[in-house]
Amino acid sequence: MKNTIPTDRSHKKFYVLHVIADTEPTLIGPFRSAERRNERARLLRSDDPGGEDGIFRLDATGSVLVGCYSNLELRPHLAEDVLVAG
């Protein structure tokens, strides 16, 4: 059986997932090390002393894609209301 868990840390990618005002996700990275990633996260927090943004660590061994859902994607029943009102 093939080993699916990477044994070489060089395959690991380090990112910061910054969610601006807890609504708009932004992926920052990859960074060469977890420490460099953590430094960026600290800088982001210092720029947001009120703590309104979500700042998350993300470690990946493959591709990463981050995006938003539209309101209609999450609540498709609203599309019928828009069509009826139009």
Secondary structure, DSSP 8 states (H G I E B T S, - for coil): ----S---GGG-EEEEEEEETTTEEEEEEEESSHHHHHHHHHHHHHT-TT--SEEEEEEESS--------HHHH-THHHHHHHHH-
